[in-house]
Amino acid sequence: MKLMSFNTQHCLNYITKEIDFDLMAETIKNCGADIIGLNEMRGEGPDPTYTDQVPVLSKLTGIPHYYFAEAIKVYGENPYGNGLLSKFPILSAETVMVPDPEVRAYNGFYETRCLLKAKLENGLTVMTIHIGLNPDEQANAINTVLEHLEDKKCILMGDFNMHPDNELLHPIRERMKDAAALFSSPLLSCPSDKPVEKIDYIFVSPDIEIVDADIPAIIASDHRPHLATVNLPKE
């Protein structure tokens, strides 16, 4: 099966700077993904530009199962967070909030984040996250992930806003395999036209075989999609 981590920047076409559902859907379909973790998705709110984007992509891609995990309400009323599309039925799904730092130790932009955690009919646990920009936010997010990781049939993906050498990733690497280990040479994910950094990830539990991985040179949103083909363990 093929996994895809895709920060859509609320389905904003990176070239035209307009919301473009067709482009995002075509990108997902062309990549042949079966399970897609989505970041920066909007839900329905009073602002007319805030619509239920995850169901829209589900319909356009023909991928029937989906879940939206709200992290915040922009301007106090417009939902915004992570999403999941799956060709496999979702048995259960939850939105796990990442605790905000008690004291903001840095001068950067802070934003409340969440972890999307879903159980699929095929036995997989799939988690999608968009981690904050500041080290204290990032530490809280990693701790939240570690509390919810499972040792078997578990997938973690998303925009981590961290480079591969970040020490905060070490506890994740101790328990999971990084799909990027299969890259024949380093690949970058952001910005999509001329990427200068890799901040998007797909991790899998040790029992899942990673067959191949890629960050194709696709310009749709501001991030290139991250792909991985995997084999699940035999029962």
N, C-alpha and C positions, 0 to 999 in steps of 0.2 A: 504494500500500500504506500501511497505517497503522502507525505506531510508537507504543509506549507505554513510558514509564519509570514504574515503580511501586515505591515503598518500602512493602512490606507490613507492616513491623514484625512479622516472623515470623507473618504472617496473623492478627494480633491485631485483633479487632473493636474499633474505637475507642470505641464506646458501651458494649458489654457487658464489654469487657476479657477476652474469651475468644477462644481460637483458633477461627476461623470460616472454614473452607475454602470453604464454599458462597458466602459473601458475596464473598470475593476472586475466586472464579471467575466469579460473576455480574457483578462489576465489570468484569473483563477482557472477558467476552463482550459486555456491553452497550456497551462502548467500541469494539467491532469491530476490535480490534487484531490485526495479523498477526505482528508481532515485538514481544516484551515483554521489557524488561530489568527484572529484579527485584532489589531490595535487601533485606537483613536476612532472609534465608531460612535455615531450619534443615535440616540433614541428620539421618540416623538416628544416634542415640547411645544410651547406656545410660539416660539420663533419659527416661522415657516420654513427655514432652512434646516430645522431639526426634525427629521422624519425617522421612522424605524428602518435604519439602513441595513441591519442584519437580515431581516425578513426580505427586503428588496433584493439583496444579493442572493439569498436562498432561491428566490423565484427565478431570477435571471440566469443563475448557474444550473438550476435543476437539482441542486443539492438540498435534500428535503428537510434535514434536521438542523436546528440552530438554537442558539442561546445568546442572549445579550446580558452582560454583567455591567451594571452601572457603578461607576466609581464616584462621579460627582454630578452635580447639576450646575451647568454653566449659567452664570448670572442668577443662580438660585432656583432655576426652573427648567433648564434644558438638559436632558440626560446625556451622559458621555462616558464611555468606558471601553471594555473589551468585548469581542464577539467570538463565536465558534460556529463553523459550518461543518457538518458531518454527513457522509453518505451512510453512516451506521446510526441506528436509533440511539438517542440519548435517554438513558434510564433515569438519570438524575443529574442535576446541575445546581451549583451554588455560587454565590458571589461572596468571596472572603475579603474583607477589608484589610488593607495594610495599615497598621497604626501610624499616625503622623508622629514625627519626632516631638517629644515633650518640649524641647527647646530648639529653635531653629539656629543651628550653629554656623550656618553659612549665609552668604549674601545672595545666593542664586534663587531662581524661581522655584517655589514649592507648590505641590499639587497632591491632593489625596489620591491614592491609587488603590487598585483592587486586583485580586487573583481570581480568575475564572477557573473553577474546578468542575469537571464533568465525568460521569461514569457512562461508558458506552456499552451497548449490547454485546459487543465482541470481547468484553472483558477489560478493555483499556481504560485507564484513567488519564484524562487529557487536561493539562493545565496551561493557561495562557495568561501572560502578565505583561504590563507595560510599567517598567520601573522608573522612578524619579531621577532627577538630575544631580541631586546633592548626595554626598556620601552617607549622611545620616538617614536619609530616605532610603537609599539603596541597601543599607545594612538592615533596616526594618523589613524591607521587601524580601531580602534573602532569607531572613529568619522566618518570615511567614511561609515562604516556599518550603523551607526545610521542615516545618511543622506539618505540612500537608503532603510531602513527597511519599510515594509508595515504592517499595523495593522491587516490585515486579509489575510488568505491563503498564508502565507509566511513561508519559510524554510530557515534557515541559518546553514551551516555546514562547517567543515574544521579543519585543524590543526592550533590551535590558539597559540601554543607555550607558553601557560599560564596555571598555575595550577588552579583548581576550586575556590580556596580562593582568587584569584587575584582581587583586588578592581576594576581594569579596566573593569571587566566583569559585575559589578553591573548595569550599564545602560542597558546592553543587558537583564539581568535578570528581570529588571523592565518592560520590554516590551514583553518578550518572555518566553516560558517554556523550561526548560532544560530536554532533554530526560533522562539524567542520574538520575533524581529524581526517576525513576522507577527501578533503580538497587536495588536488595535486599541486596547487600553489595557493597562497593566501588570496582570499576574495573579500571584497569590501561591499558594504550594503547601503551607505548613505553619504551624500545625496545621490539619487538614482542616476543623474546624468553624468556626473564626474565624482564617483564615490571616493572619499578620503578616509573612511573609518568603517569598521565592522562592529555594529552594536546590536545586531539581530542574531538570535540563537535558536537552535533546536537541540534539546538534550533528550536522551532516552535511557530507561533503566537498563542495567547490564544484561538482562535476558533477551532484549530486543536486538536483532541483527541489523546494522546499518549497511545497506547495499551500496548506496551512493548518495552524494550530497552536492548541492550547487547553489550559487547565487547568480542566476542568469541576468544578463545585461538588459533588463526590462525597465523602461521609463514609463511608469503609470502614475504612482504616487511619488512622494519624495524619498521613499525607501524602495530598494529592490527587494523582491520576495526571496525568502530563504526556503530551499526545498530539501527534502531528504526522502529517499525510498528505503523502506524498512520491511523486515520479515518478523512477524510475531512468533514467539516461542510456541512449539507444538505442545498441545495439551498432554 
